[in-house]
Structure formats: structure tokens, C-alpha cells
């Protein structure tokens, strides 16, 4: 699979090439078995290709291997199939083998990229010969942002075709909308394969790679959605559920989107997760039903084998998660705080200010306050006015109504060790919380500040705990938001008091409790502040985004990853069969190409959820968010991203949708097995 060339790695290699002549499809292999040449100029068989190709870190389409190619236009179109296990980028190879000794000098990396992808007078035609194992298709590809014209693409394609054993089996795969336009102008002897076609025939989808051990159990998605499932089960599901409690591993019989709720949970928990078409009827899995197994989810293949109960116990003992510490609630702040006043950036650095504010206002409100600060400083990050209700009022509500004593008494009971008992007891405790009163003067103060901040609007209360964004634990999806209508009398349903209590009670929903228990958190240290802003009842589009390319942790292919859906249709927890637009936006590349991985089921065929202008405005905001939070959540030379929720709404600008950023938090990361991928020189 083609990747851009943004990383500098230098290494001396021995020049080992093959003769230059067209390859007949029946020709014998050209490379000696076990050889590891720096390149070949002809491929006589698939075994030759295997010695040069690598498993790319970019796994947006599962089951691909790739060998980069170079056609040197200043040397009679000499063609090179690079050893892509040794050379991670074209520039490395060209610098090592095609610079000097009678050939023009290859410039520095920046100049090389600017010329070889964008200049009509470029020396090299750069591409990749890729094989997609699912549909068994061989394709030639160029970078999504390469502006090569049809003549260049045709010339490179023919060189690759004529110097390999593939012949008519080779097709051209456009890697972006811009490249699709070029493909439409290619001559008839060059067949075109779409991205959709590459997904056909793929039955295995690795979502979160890794190895796990558990009891193999078959369930329906409906059975696990919202219900407790044994944490030591490797579950095989007939469909993709919206929610699932902690389990050892997940196999779904249908594909998932990488930002689906259960995969976000899997990433946060470190749970191996995969899609396998027909998993419910898979004979290998059915033969192991009810047995202890070791499941390995790899980037290109999966495996499962039976283990003993003793081996399972030993594995679990060795893989207990490290305990996470919650900063206890800071109850010293009693004022309702506008979002622009949450952080003290006058005396503190951003990271210090965020750490100090989380015990008072929770992580969500604190990070939103940082977004508001960024916008006020001129960053293109559009937020909406709001304020935070500090932890003090959650604790006050709990103390006023004897709720701390009640939950602590429950937790001290011997039967509390039973997950089934805990689930029922926690649900009953939430019901009790919702029946207890909030001090009238507190509700009145909230209503008054809301009327001043966003007059005439319904009030949206969003959960903001101090048990979020802790290392690999984000707390994503554990708590629900609620809307309160000031004109509805308290404490009726949908009133302001009702909404506040309902969000507060989410601290004690069974799944949130079990997630925290898994990481050995002190449950009574956890508190709930509230982020308050106006409700958006009819947005035009909504979605989630990652400010880096989660399919490419190597950093060779930086991009924004966006899931977008029409209207208010849920992106992370949709109804069965409802899919969003999913695309990679190469925002930092000239032309800023967009590569669609999946299209929404909620818009007509051929259309997209976002317009080009909306995608650009979203890209501007995401790029700014990535840069703004880097000093807090990023690490030098490490893969880093922010997880962002956003929406487009025309409530304040009728007829023209405006972008609003709802939330930003550090993305926990993406596990990838890079065995066999390009690693460069040792």
C-alpha cells in the first residue's frame, strides 16, 4: 500500500540488482531463494516479489503488502523494484543508488518530495506494486497527493507491468479523489480497480492487534449490549454491538469501523479485536466453543489454539493491568465557572493548568476550557459558550442525601464480590440518586447563568469526571449527557434538576464501575463535574476525528482520520447496518487530498456527508487542535493524536452550517503488529 515519504533514514547497502529486460509471464524467478537484494529491475515470479515487499504499517485496507517502485526518466526509464523491507521511503533508495556516478545528484528530502510529487519535469516516477490478499488483486499505486498526469501514470504502469511476471493481471488503483480524476484519462490498456473492489473478498479485519487468553463463547450482539459479560471470555458475536463490558477478546461476524464504540473501548482496554465475516459459523471457532483458548489478532492473519485452564490462569496473572490512580476531588471551588476561566494560564503552563483543573472540573470540562482558551488566542478552533459546575456540587448532593454512606455500605457487603449482584445494586443506587433532591438555590443559579450565557436555549449537561484520560484509560463512552429544559418544573423528567441528577448518577452505572475496577481505581475518589452549554437539537452533520493517521503509527503517512454522519445520527454507536463516511484527509500535503475508506449509508450514492468546504474547515480546526495540545499530550518522536468530537449546525447562521468542536481528549493509541513492515537499517 502506498505511503508518503516524510521520514529520513540513511543506511549503507550493497548494490544488488537484476538485469533490465521485459519479463515474460512464464519466465522463471530472477532472484535466488533467500536473497535479500536492495532492488531488482525485473520480477520473474511471486517469490521474487515476496523478497522485496513489506507489510506496510498503513492498514486502512487489510491484507496488503507492497514493494515501492522507481522509474528513472533521466536514465532511459530504468525501472527499480525497491527492497521495501530495507528502504522505508523512495528518497532513501534514490539517494543510495541513483545519485552521482554519472547520474544527477539526488537533493535533500524536502526538495526531493517537492519535485518528485508535484513537478511536471520530475526525474522520477514513484509508485508501489501492491498485492491485496482478500480479493487477490495486484495493483500499481501512486501517492494520494501525487499530481502526476495521465501520461506519467501510464508510462510508470507499463514499466512495472512489462518488467514483472504479472502482465494483464496488473491494474491501477487510484488512492484519492484527485487520482481518480487522473485515472479517468488513462488509456484503455490500463484497467482500473476501485478502493471498494479491494474491500471485496476481504473476510478478516484486524482492529486492535495483540494476543489474549480466555474462554471462547458465542453470543449475539443484543445479548452483550448493555449487559455484563464475563471478563475472561473471548466473545464471538453475530454483529457489532453498541456497547460491551470488559472481555478478553472480541471477534465480530461483520466489519467494524475503527472509531466504532467497541473498538475505541478495545483500544482503551488493550483488548484484541477483529472482524471475521462468517465468524458465527466458522468451523475452527465452533470446535473450540466453551474451551480456554489463546487468540492472536495480527495485522494480516489471526490464529486461535486451545490452552489449559492452568495456562489461562498464569496468563491472566501475568497480564493484570497496572493500577491507575485517580486524583481525588478538589472541593475548594464553589463558583459556576465560565469555560474561559477554568484554566489558570497566567501563572501556569498549559499542562500544569490542565492537571490542576481536572480534580475540580473533570477532564472533559478542563480540556474544553483549553479549547476555548485556544480560540480566544486566535486559533481556528470554534467552540460555543459554556460554563462548568465543579465537583463541589456533586459531593454536596451526595452528602445532603446520605448517598456516600449508602454506597459505601453496599460496597462493604460480602455479596458485592459478585458481578451480577453489583450490576443490580448499582442500578438501584442510580434510581435512588435520581429521586433525591438538589438544593433549589443550586438549580436556580445554574438556570440563571445559562440564561445569561445562552438565553432562551435548552441546557445540555455533559459528564466530566476526574477518572478520564488516565494513561491508556480514556473513559470514552462510559457516561451519558442529558438536556434540561428550564421551562419544565423541577424535578419532572427533562427538567434542569432531573438532567443534572441523571448525569451525576452516571458515575455509578455498572459498566463505568467495572471499567474503573478493572484498573483498580478508588471508586469513592471519583466525582462528576458538569460541562454546561446550549443544546443543538438538529445539527446538519456530526462526527468524530483523530488528528493523526491511526492506520500508520510509523509516522510515514500523517493524515487526519474522520468519521462523519448525516444529521444527528450516531457515529460511534449507530443502529445495525448504519455506517458513516470514513476518510483520511492528507491535510499537510499539497492539494490536501481526501481518501474515502467507507461511504455513509445515510446519504445518496455518490454523495458525501460533508462538502469540500466543510471538510477543509474541519481540517483546519483538527490541525490546530493537534498542535495546541502537543505540549501536554505529545511526546518527542512518538505517535500522538487527539480524539475530537465535532458538529456542523446552522442554528446561529441559518442556511450556512457552522463548525463547532464539542470535545477533545488525548487518543489512547492504536496497537499495530509491524512484523514484516519496513524497518530500515539496523
C-alpha positions as CSV (number, residue, x, y, z in Angstrom):
1,X,0.0,0.0,0.0
2,X,1.4,3.4,-1.0
3,X,2.7,5.7,1.7
4,X,4.1,9.2,1.5
5,X,7.8,9.8,2.1
6,X,8.3,12.1,5.1
7,X,10.8,10.2,7.2
8,X,14.6,10.4,6.9
9,X,16.5,7.1,7.4
10,X,20.0,6.6,6.0
11,X,21.9,3.4,5.7
12,X,24.6,1.9,3.5
13,X,23.5,-1.1,1.5
14,X,25.3,-3.3,-1.0
15,X,24.2,-2.8,-4.6
16,X,22.5,-6.0,-5.8
17,X,20.4,-5.6,-8.9
18,X,18.9,-7.7,-11.7
19,X,19.2,-7.2,-15.5
20,X,16.8,-4.9,-17.2
21,X,14.6,-6.6,-19.8
22,X,10.8,-7.2,-20.1
23,X,9.7,-10.2,-18.1
24,X,7.6,-12.9,-19.8
25,X,4.7,-14.1,-17.6
26,X,6.1,-17.6,-17.9
27,X,9.7,-16.7,-17.0
28,X,11.5,-18.3,-14.1
29,X,12.2,-16.4,-10.9
30,X,15.1,-13.9,-11.1
31,X,16.2,-13.8,-7.5
32,X,18.0,-16.6,-5.7
33,X,15.9,-18.1,-2.9
34,X,16.7,-16.4,0.4
35,X,18.4,-13.5,-1.2
36,X,17.8,-10.0,0.1
37,X,18.9,-7.6,-2.7
38,X,18.5,-3.8,-2.4
39,X,16.4,-3.9,-5.5
40,X,15.6,-5.8,-8.7
41,X,14.9,-4.4,-12.1
42,X,12.7,-7.3,-13.1
43,X,10.4,-9.7,-11.2
44,X,10.0,-13.1,-12.7
45,X,7.7,-14.7,-10.2
46,X,5.8,-14.0,-7.0
47,X,8.7,-15.4,-4.9
48,X,10.8,-12.5,-6.3
49,X,8.2,-10.1,-5.1
50,X,8.0,-11.6,-1.7
51,X,11.7,-11.0,-1.1
52,X,11.2,-7.3,-1.8
53,X,7.8,-6.4,-0.4
54,X,6.8,-5.4,3.1
55,X,3.8,-5.4,5.2
56,X,3.0,-1.7,5.4
57,X,2.2,0.0,8.7
58,X,-0.7,1.6,6.9
59,X,-3.5,-0.9,7.4
60,X,-6.5,1.1,6.2
61,X,-7.3,-1.7,3.8
62,X,-6.4,-5.1,5.5
63,X,-4.3,-7.7,3.9
64,X,-1.9,-5.6,1.7
65,X,1.8,-6.0,1.0
66,X,3.7,-3.5,-1.1
67,X,7.0,-3.1,-3.0
68,X,7.9,0.5,-3.9
69,X,8.9,1.3,-7.5
70,X,11.0,3.9,-9.2
71,X,11.2,4.8,-12.9
72,X,14.2,7.0,-13.7
73,X,13.1,9.2,-16.7
74,X,16.7,10.6,-17.0
75,X,18.2,7.1,-17.4
76,X,16.1,5.7,-20.3
77,X,13.2,4.8,-17.9
78,X,15.3,2.3,-15.9
79,X,12.8,0.6,-13.5
80,X,13.6,-0.4,-10.0
81,X,11.6,-2.6,-7.6
82,X,13.0,-1.5,-4.2
83,X,13.5,-3.8,-1.3
84,X,10.8,-2.1,0.8
85,X,11.8,-4.0,3.9
86,X,15.1,-2.1,3.8
87,X,14.1,1.2,2.4
88,X,11.1,2.9,4.0
89,X,10.9,5.8,1.6
90,X,11.8,6.3,-2.1
91,X,14.2,9.1,-1.2
92,X,16.4,6.7,0.8
93,X,16.8,4.4,-2.2
94,X,17.3,7.1,-4.7
95,X,20.0,8.8,-2.5
96,X,21.8,5.5,-2.1
97,X,21.6,4.0,-5.6
98,X,20.6,6.7,-8.1
99,X,22.7,9.7,-7.1
100,X,26.1,10.5,-8.7
101,X,28.4,8.2,-10.7
102,X,27.2,9.7,-13.9
103,X,23.6,10.3,-12.7
104,X,22.2,13.6,-11.4
105,X,22.7,14.2,-7.7
106,X,19.5,13.5,-5.7
107,X,18.7,16.5,-3.5
108,X,17.7,16.7,0.2
109,X,14.4,15.1,1.3
110,X,12.3,18.2,1.2
111,X,13.5,19.2,-2.3
112,X,13.0,15.6,-3.5
113,X,9.4,15.5,-2.3
114,X,8.5,18.9,-3.7
115,X,9.9,18.0,-7.1
116,X,9.1,14.3,-7.5
117,X,5.5,14.5,-6.5
118,X,4.5,17.9,-7.9
119,X,6.8,19.0,-10.8
120,X,5.9,18.2,-14.4
121,X,9.6,18.0,-15.0
122,X,10.3,15.5,-12.3
123,X,13.1,13.0,-12.8
124,X,11.4,10.0,-11.1
125,X,8.0,8.3,-11.4
126,X,7.4,7.0,-7.9
127,X,4.8,4.3,-7.0
128,X,4.2,1.0,-5.5
129,X,3.3,-2.5,-6.6
130,X,0.8,-3.8,-4.1
131,X,-1.0,-7.1,-3.5
132,X,-4.3,-7.2,-1.7
133,X,-4.8,-10.8,-0.5
134,X,-8.5,-10.6,0.2
135,X,-9.7,-10.1,-3.4
136,X,-6.3,-11.4,-4.7
137,X,-5.7,-8.3,-6.8
138,X,-2.3,-6.8,-7.9
139,X,-2.3,-3.1,-8.4
140,X,0.0,-0.2,-9.2
141,X,-0.5,2.8,-7.0
142,X,0.8,6.4,-6.6
143,X,0.7,8.7,-3.6
144,X,-2.7,10.2,-2.8
145,X,-1.2,13.6,-3.3
146,X,1.0,12.9,-6.3
147,X,-0.1,15.2,-9.1
148,X,1.3,13.1,-11.9
149,X,-0.7,13.4,-15.1
150,X,-2.2,10.5,-17.1
151,X,0.8,10.2,-19.3
152,X,3.1,9.8,-16.4
153,X,0.9,7.3,-14.7
154,X,0.6,5.3,-17.9
155,X,4.3,5.3,-18.5
156,X,5.1,4.1,-15.0
157,X,2.3,1.5,-15.1
158,X,3.6,0.0,-18.3
159,X,7.2,-0.2,-17.0
160,X,6.0,-2.0,-13.9
161,X,3.8,-4.3,-15.9
162,X,6.3,-5.1,-18.6
163,X,9.1,-5.8,-16.1
164,X,7.1,-8.2,-13.9
165,X,5.5,-11.6,-14.4
166,X,2.0,-10.1,-13.8
167,X,1.2,-8.9,-17.3
168,X,-2.6,-8.4,-17.7
169,X,-3.2,-9.2,-14.1
170,X,-1.9,-5.8,-13.1
171,X,-4.4,-2.9,-12.6
172,X,-4.2,0.7,-11.5
173,X,-5.7,1.7,-8.1
174,X,-6.5,5.4,-7.6
175,X,-5.6,6.3,-4.0
176,X,-7.6,9.5,-3.7
177,X,-10.3,11.5,-5.3
178,X,-7.7,13.6,-7.2
179,X,-6.0,10.4,-8.5
180,X,-9.4,9.1,-9.6
181,X,-9.7,12.1,-11.9
182,X,-6.4,11.2,-13.5
183,X,-7.4,7.5,-13.8
184,X,-10.4,8.5,-15.8
185,X,-8.0,9.8,-18.5
186,X,-5.8,6.7,-18.7
187,X,-5.8,4.7,-22.0
188,X,-7.8,1.5,-22.4
189,X,-4.9,-0.9,-21.9
190,X,-4.7,0.1,-18.2
191,X,-7.5,-1.4,-16.1
192,X,-8.8,0.5,-13.1
193,X,-9.6,-1.1,-9.7
194,X,-11.5,0.9,-7.1
195,X,-11.0,1.0,-3.4
196,X,-14.4,-0.6,-3.0
197,X,-13.2,-3.5,-5.1
198,X,-10.2,-4.0,-2.9
199,X,-12.5,-4.5,0.1
200,X,-14.5,-7.2,-1.7
201,X,-13.3,-10.6,-0.8
202,X,-11.7,-9.4,2.5
203,X,-13.1,-11.6,5.3
204,X,-10.6,-10.7,8.0
205,X,-10.4,-7.2,9.5
206,X,-7.8,-6.6,12.3
207,X,-9.0,-3.7,14.5
208,X,-6.8,-3.9,17.6
209,X,-4.0,-6.4,17.3
210,X,-2.5,-8.5,20.1
211,X,-2.7,-11.8,21.9
212,X,-5.2,-12.8,24.6
213,X,-6.4,-15.8,26.5
214,X,-10.0,-16.6,27.6
215,X,-12.9,-18.9,27.4
216,X,-14.3,-18.9,23.8
217,X,-18.0,-18.1,23.9
218,X,-20.6,-17.3,21.2
219,X,-23.2,-14.5,21.9
220,X,-25.5,-12.3,19.9
221,X,-24.7,-8.6,19.8
222,X,-28.0,-8.0,21.6
223,X,-27.1,-10.2,24.5
224,X,-23.9,-8.3,25.3
225,X,-25.1,-4.8,24.6
226,X,-25.6,-3.1,27.9
227,X,-25.3,-6.3,29.9
228,X,-22.5,-7.9,31.9
229,X,-20.3,-10.4,30.1
230,X,-17.6,-12.5,31.8
231,X,-14.3,-10.6,31.7
232,X,-12.4,-13.8,30.9
233,X,-14.4,-14.6,27.8
234,X,-13.2,-14.3,24.2
235,X,-16.5,-13.5,22.6
236,X,-17.7,-14.3,19.1
237,X,-20.6,-12.0,18.1
238,X,-23.0,-12.2,15.3
239,X,-23.0,-8.5,14.8
240,X,-21.3,-5.3,16.1
241,X,-22.8,-4.2,19.4
242,X,-23.0,-0.6,20.5
243,X,-21.5,-1.5,23.9
244,X,-19.8,-4.3,25.7
245,X,-18.4,-4.8,29.2
246,X,-14.7,-5.8,29.7
247,X,-13.9,-9.1,27.9
248,X,-10.7,-10.9,27.0
249,X,-11.1,-10.5,23.2
250,X,-13.7,-9.7,20.5
251,X,-14.5,-11.3,17.2
252,X,-17.4,-9.9,15.2
253,X,-19.0,-11.6,12.3
254,X,-19.3,-8.2,10.5
255,X,-16.9,-5.4,9.9
256,X,-16.5,-2.6,12.4
257,X,-15.4,1.0,11.8
258,X,-12.1,1.8,13.6
259,X,-13.9,4.6,15.6
260,X,-16.8,2.4,16.5
261,X,-17.5,2.4,20.2
262,X,-16.5,-1.2,20.8
263,X,-13.2,-0.7,19.0
264,X,-12.5,2.5,21.0
265,X,-13.2,0.5,24.1
266,X,-10.9,-2.2,22.8
267,X,-8.1,0.2,22.2
268,X,-8.6,1.8,25.6
269,X,-8.6,-1.6,27.4
270,X,-5.9,-3.2,25.2
271,X,-8.4,-5.9,24.1
272,X,-7.6,-7.7,20.9
273,X,-10.4,-7.1,18.5
274,X,-11.2,-8.3,15.0
275,X,-13.9,-8.7,12.4
276,X,-14.2,-12.0,10.6
277,X,-17.0,-12.5,8.1
278,X,-19.0,-15.6,8.9
279,X,-17.4,-15.9,12.4
280,X,-20.6,-17.3,14.0
281,X,-20.4,-20.3,11.7
282,X,-16.6,-20.7,11.5
283,X,-15.8,-24.3,12.0
284,X,-12.4,-23.7,13.7
285,X,-14.0,-21.4,16.2
286,X,-17.1,-23.6,16.8
287,X,-14.8,-26.6,17.6
288,X,-13.3,-24.6,20.5
289,X,-16.6,-23.2,21.9
290,X,-16.5,-23.4,25.7
291,X,-12.8,-24.1,25.9
292,X,-9.9,-22.0,27.0
293,X,-8.1,-20.5,24.0
294,X,-5.2,-18.2,23.0
295,X,-6.4,-15.8,20.3
296,X,-3.8,-13.8,18.3
297,X,-5.0,-10.9,16.2
298,X,-2.3,-9.9,13.8
299,X,-2.1,-7.3,11.1
300,X,-2.5,-9.8,8.3
301,X,-3.7,-13.0,9.9
302,X,-5.3,-14.4,13.0
303,X,-4.9,-17.7,14.9
304,X,-6.6,-19.5,17.8
305,X,-5.5,-22.5,19.8
306,X,-6.7,-24.4,22.8
307,X,-4.8,-23.9,26.2
308,X,-5.3,-25.5,29.6
309,X,-7.0,-23.7,32.5
310,X,-3.7,-23.6,34.3
311,X,-2.1,-21.8,31.3
312,X,-5.1,-19.4,31.2
313,X,-4.7,-18.6,34.9
314,X,-1.0,-18.0,34.5
315,X,-1.6,-15.7,31.5
316,X,-4.1,-13.6,33.4
317,X,-1.9,-13.3,36.4
318,X,0.9,-12.0,34.2
319,X,-1.3,-9.6,32.3
320,X,-3.1,-7.8,35.1
321,X,-3.4,-4.1,34.1
322,X,-1.3,-1.6,36.1
323,X,-3.4,0.2,38.7
324,X,-4.4,3.7,37.8
325,X,-4.6,6.5,40.4
326,X,-7.4,9.0,40.4
327,X,-6.7,12.5,41.6
328,X,-9.3,12.9,44.4
329,X,-11.9,15.5,44.0
330,X,-10.9,19.1,44.8
331,X,-13.9,20.6,46.6
332,X,-12.4,24.0,47.2
333,X,-14.1,25.7,44.2
334,X,-17.7,26.6,44.7
335,X,-18.4,29.1,41.8
336,X,-20.0,28.2,38.5
337,X,-17.0,28.8,36.2
338,X,-17.2,30.1,32.6
339,X,-15.2,27.9,30.3
340,X,-12.7,30.7,29.6
341,X,-11.9,30.9,33.4
342,X,-11.3,27.1,34.0
343,X,-7.6,27.2,33.4
344,X,-5.0,29.5,35.0
345,X,-2.8,30.2,32.1
346,X,-1.5,33.5,33.6
347,X,0.7,31.7,36.1
348,X,0.9,28.1,34.8
349,X,1.9,26.3,31.7
350,X,-0.9,24.6,29.8
351,X,-0.1,21.1,31.0
352,X,0.2,22.2,34.7
353,X,-3.0,24.1,34.4
354,X,-4.9,21.1,33.0
355,X,-3.6,18.8,35.7
356,X,-4.6,21.3,38.4
357,X,-8.1,21.8,37.0
358,X,-9.1,18.2,36.4
359,X,-9.8,17.4,40.2
360,X,-12.1,20.5,40.3
361,X,-13.8,20.4,36.9
362,X,-13.1,16.9,35.5
363,X,-11.2,16.2,32.3
364,X,-13.9,16.9,29.7
365,X,-14.7,20.4,31.0
366,X,-11.0,21.1,31.6
367,X,-10.0,20.2,28.0
368,X,-13.0,22.2,26.7
369,X,-11.7,25.1,28.7
370,X,-8.4,24.7,26.9
371,X,-10.2,24.7,23.5
372,X,-11.9,27.9,24.5
373,X,-8.6,29.4,25.5
374,X,-7.1,28.4,22.2
375,X,-9.9,30.0,20.3
376,X,-9.6,33.2,22.3
377,X,-5.9,33.3,21.5
378,X,-6.8,33.3,17.7
379,X,-6.6,29.6,17.0
380,X,-9.2,28.4,14.4
381,X,-11.0,26.2,16.9
382,X,-14.7,27.1,17.0
383,X,-16.3,26.4,20.4
384,X,-19.6,27.5,21.9
385,X,-20.1,29.5,25.2
386,X,-20.5,27.5,28.3
387,X,-19.6,27.0,32.0
388,X,-18.7,24.3,34.4
389,X,-20.3,23.1,37.6
390,X,-17.4,22.0,39.8
391,X,-17.1,18.7,41.8
392,X,-18.2,20.5,44.9
393,X,-21.9,20.3,44.0
394,X,-21.8,16.6,43.1
395,X,-20.3,16.0,46.6
396,X,-22.8,18.3,48.2
397,X,-25.7,16.4,46.6
398,X,-24.2,13.1,47.8
399,X,-23.7,14.3,51.3
400,X,-27.1,16.1,51.6
401,X,-28.9,12.9,50.8
402,X,-26.7,10.3,52.6
403,X,-25.6,8.8,49.4
404,X,-22.0,8.3,50.3
405,X,-23.0,6.3,53.3
406,X,-25.4,4.2,51.3
407,X,-22.9,3.2,48.5
408,X,-20.1,2.6,51.0
409,X,-22.4,0.3,53.0
410,X,-23.2,-1.6,49.8
411,X,-19.6,-2.0,48.8
412,X,-18.8,-3.5,52.2
413,X,-21.3,-6.3,51.8
414,X,-19.8,-9.8,51.0
415,X,-22.1,-10.3,48.0
416,X,-20.6,-7.2,46.4
417,X,-17.9,-9.5,45.1
418,X,-20.5,-11.0,42.7
419,X,-20.6,-9.0,39.3
420,X,-24.3,-9.9,38.9
421,X,-25.1,-8.6,42.4
422,X,-23.1,-5.4,41.8
423,X,-24.9,-4.7,38.5
424,X,-28.3,-4.9,40.1
425,X,-27.3,-2.9,43.2
426,X,-25.6,-0.2,41.2
427,X,-28.7,0.2,39.0
428,X,-30.9,0.5,42.1
429,X,-28.5,3.0,43.6
430,X,-28.7,5.2,40.5
431,X,-32.5,5.1,40.8
432,X,-32.2,6.3,44.4
433,X,-29.9,9.1,43.3
434,X,-32.4,10.3,40.8
435,X,-35.2,10.5,43.4
436,X,-33.2,12.7,45.8
437,X,-33.4,16.5,45.6
438,X,-30.8,19.0,44.6
439,X,-30.7,22.2,46.6
440,X,-33.2,24.7,44.9
441,X,-30.7,27.5,45.1
442,X,-28.1,25.5,43.2
443,X,-30.6,24.7,40.4
444,X,-31.7,28.4,40.3
445,X,-28.1,29.6,40.0
446,X,-27.5,27.1,37.1
447,X,-30.6,28.3,35.3
448,X,-29.7,32.0,35.8
449,X,-26.2,31.6,34.4
450,X,-27.4,29.6,31.5
451,X,-30.0,32.3,30.7
452,X,-27.2,34.9,30.8
453,X,-24.7,32.8,28.7
454,X,-27.1,31.4,26.1
455,X,-30.5,33.0,26.6
456,X,-33.6,31.1,25.5
457,X,-31.8,27.8,24.9
458,X,-32.3,24.4,26.4
459,X,-29.4,23.3,28.6
460,X,-27.0,20.5,27.8
461,X,-25.3,18.8,30.8
462,X,-22.2,16.8,29.9
463,X,-20.3,14.5,32.2
464,X,-16.9,15.5,33.3
465,X,-15.2,13.1,35.8
466,X,-11.7,13.0,37.3
467,X,-11.5,9.4,36.1
468,X,-10.8,10.1,32.5
469,X,-7.8,10.5,30.3
470,X,-5.6,8.4,32.7
471,X,-2.8,6.9,30.7
472,X,-4.3,4.3,28.4
473,X,-7.7,4.8,30.0
474,X,-9.9,7.5,28.4
475,X,-13.3,6.6,29.9
476,X,-14.8,7.0,26.4
477,X,-18.5,6.3,26.3
478,X,-18.9,5.5,30.0
479,X,-21.2,8.4,30.8
480,X,-24.2,9.9,29.1
481,X,-25.1,13.6,28.6
482,X,-28.6,15.0,29.2
483,X,-30.7,18.0,28.2
484,X,-32.7,20.1,30.7
485,X,-35.4,22.5,29.7
486,X,-35.7,25.5,32.0
487,X,-39.5,25.8,31.4
488,X,-40.2,22.3,32.7
489,X,-40.8,22.4,36.5
490,X,-38.3,20.6,38.7
491,X,-37.9,17.7,39.3
492,X,-40.1,16.5,36.4
493,X,-38.5,14.5,33.6
494,X,-36.4,16.7,31.2
495,X,-36.3,19.5,33.8
496,X,-32.9,21.1,34.7
497,X,-32.8,19.3,38.1
498,X,-33.7,16.0,36.5
499,X,-30.9,16.3,33.9
500,X,-28.3,17.2,36.5
501,X,-29.1,14.3,38.7
502,X,-29.3,11.9,35.7
503,X,-25.8,12.8,34.6
504,X,-24.4,12.7,38.2
505,X,-25.9,9.2,38.6
506,X,-23.8,8.0,35.6
507,X,-20.8,7.8,37.9
508,X,-22.3,4.7,39.3
509,X,-23.6,3.0,36.2
510,X,-22.4,-0.7,36.3
511,X,-20.2,-0.5,33.2
512,X,-18.3,2.5,34.4
513,X,-17.8,0.9,37.8
514,X,-16.5,-2.3,36.2
515,X,-14.1,-0.4,33.9
516,X,-12.7,1.5,36.8
517,X,-12.5,-1.6,38.9
518,X,-10.5,-3.4,36.2
519,X,-7.9,-0.7,36.6
520,X,-8.0,-0.9,40.5
521,X,-9.2,2.7,40.8
522,X,-10.5,4.0,44.2
523,X,-14.2,4.3,43.4
524,X,-15.1,6.9,46.1
525,X,-12.4,9.2,44.8
526,X,-14.3,9.5,41.5
527,X,-16.5,12.6,41.2
528,X,-18.6,14.2,38.4
529,X,-18.4,17.9,37.4
530,X,-20.7,19.1,34.7
531,X,-19.9,20.9,31.4
532,X,-22.9,23.1,30.5
533,X,-23.7,24.7,27.2
534,X,-26.6,25.2,24.8
535,X,-28.3,22.1,23.3
536,X,-28.1,21.5,19.5
537,X,-31.3,19.6,18.7
538,X,-31.0,19.4,14.8
539,X,-27.4,19.5,13.7
540,X,-26.7,19.1,10.0
541,X,-23.7,16.7,10.5
542,X,-21.8,15.3,13.3
543,X,-18.8,13.0,13.9
544,X,-15.5,12.1,15.5
545,X,-12.0,12.5,14.3
546,X,-8.4,11.5,15.1
547,X,-5.8,14.2,14.5
548,X,-3.3,11.7,13.2
549,X,-3.4,8.6,11.0
550,X,-4.4,5.7,13.2
551,X,-3.6,3.2,10.4
552,X,0.1,4.4,10.2
553,X,1.8,4.5,13.6
554,X,5.1,4.7,11.8
555,X,4.5,8.4,11.1
556,X,5.3,8.0,7.4
557,X,1.8,8.9,6.4
558,X,0.4,11.7,8.6
559,X,-3.3,12.4,7.9
560,X,-6.5,13.3,9.7
561,X,-8.9,10.4,10.2
562,X,-12.6,11.5,10.1
563,X,-15.9,9.7,10.6
564,X,-18.8,11.9,9.5
565,X,-22.6,11.2,9.6
566,X,-25.6,13.0,8.3
567,X,-27.7,15.0,10.9
568,X,-27.6,13.7,14.5
569,X,-27.3,10.0,13.5
570,X,-24.9,8.5,16.0
571,X,-21.4,7.7,14.6
572,X,-19.8,5.6,17.4
573,X,-23.0,3.7,18.4
574,X,-25.2,3.5,15.4
575,X,-28.1,1.2,14.6
576,X,-27.2,-2.1,12.9
577,X,-26.3,-1.5,9.3
578,X,-25.8,2.2,9.6
579,X,-22.3,3.4,8.5
580,X,-20.7,6.8,8.4
581,X,-18.4,8.4,5.9
582,X,-14.8,7.4,6.9
583,X,-11.9,9.2,5.2
584,X,-8.3,10.1,5.5
585,X,-7.5,13.8,4.9
586,X,-3.9,14.4,4.0
587,X,-4.2,17.9,5.3
588,X,-0.4,18.7,5.4
589,X,0.2,17.6,1.8
590,X,-0.2,19.9,-1.2
591,X,-3.6,19.6,-2.6
592,X,-4.8,18.2,0.7
593,X,-6.3,15.0,-0.9
594,X,-9.1,13.0,0.8
595,X,-9.2,9.3,0.6
596,X,-12.6,7.7,1.4
597,X,-12.4,4.3,3.1
598,X,-16.1,3.9,3.5
599,X,-19.2,5.9,2.5
600,X,-22.2,6.7,4.6
601,X,-25.4,4.7,4.3
602,X,-27.4,7.7,5.1
603,X,-26.7,9.8,2.0
604,X,-27.4,9.1,-1.7
605,X,-24.8,7.1,-3.6
606,X,-22.1,9.3,-5.0
607,X,-22.6,12.0,-2.3
608,X,-20.7,12.7,0.8
609,X,-21.8,13.9,4.3
610,X,-19.5,16.9,4.2
611,X,-18.9,19.4,1.4
612,X,-15.3,20.1,0.3
613,X,-15.6,23.4,2.2
614,X,-16.8,21.8,5.4
615,X,-14.0,19.1,5.2
616,X,-11.5,21.9,4.8
617,X,-12.8,23.9,7.8
618,X,-12.8,20.8,9.9
619,X,-9.3,20.0,8.8
620,X,-8.1,23.5,9.8
621,X,-9.6,23.0,13.3
622,X,-8.2,19.5,13.7
623,X,-4.7,20.5,12.7
624,X,-4.9,23.4,15.2
625,X,-6.1,21.2,18.0
626,X,-3.3,18.7,17.3
627,X,-0.7,21.4,17.5
628,X,-2.2,23.2,20.5
629,X,-2.3,20.1,22.8
630,X,1.0,18.6,21.7
631,X,3.0,20.1,24.6
632,X,0.6,18.4,27.0
633,X,-0.1,15.0,25.5
634,X,2.5,14.5,22.8
635,X,6.0,13.1,23.2
636,X,9.0,13.7,21.1
637,X,9.3,11.2,18.3
638,X,6.2,9.3,19.5
639,X,2.9,8.8,17.7
640,X,0.3,11.2,19.1
641,X,-3.2,12.2,18.3
642,X,-6.2,14.0,19.8
643,X,-9.7,12.4,19.8
644,X,-12.2,15.1,18.7
645,X,-16.0,15.3,18.6
646,X,-17.5,17.9,16.3
647,X,-20.7,19.0,14.6
648,X,-22.0,21.3,11.9
649,X,-25.1,23.3,12.7
650,X,-26.8,26.3,11.2
651,X,-28.8,27.3,14.4
652,X,-26.9,30.6,14.6
653,X,-26.2,31.0,10.9
654,X,-29.4,29.9,9.1
655,X,-28.7,28.4,5.7
656,X,-25.0,28.1,6.4
657,X,-23.7,25.4,8.7
658,X,-21.0,26.5,11.2
659,X,-18.5,24.1,12.7
660,X,-18.4,23.5,16.5
661,X,-15.9,21.5,18.3
662,X,-17.6,19.6,21.1
663,X,-14.7,17.8,22.8
664,X,-11.0,17.0,22.5
665,X,-9.1,14.4,24.6
666,X,-5.9,12.5,24.1
667,X,-6.3,9.4,21.9
668,X,-5.1,6.4,23.8
669,X,-3.3,5.0,20.8
670,X,-3.6,2.2,18.2
671,X,-1.9,-1.2,18.6
672,X,-0.3,-2.4,15.4
673,X,1.8,-5.5,14.8
674,X,4.5,-4.2,12.4
675,X,6.3,-7.5,12.0
676,X,7.4,-7.7,8.4
677,X,6.9,-4.0,7.8
678,X,9.7,-1.7,6.7
679,X,12.1,-1.1,9.5
680,X,15.1,0.4,7.7
681,X,18.6,-0.3,8.6
682,X,19.6,-1.8,11.9
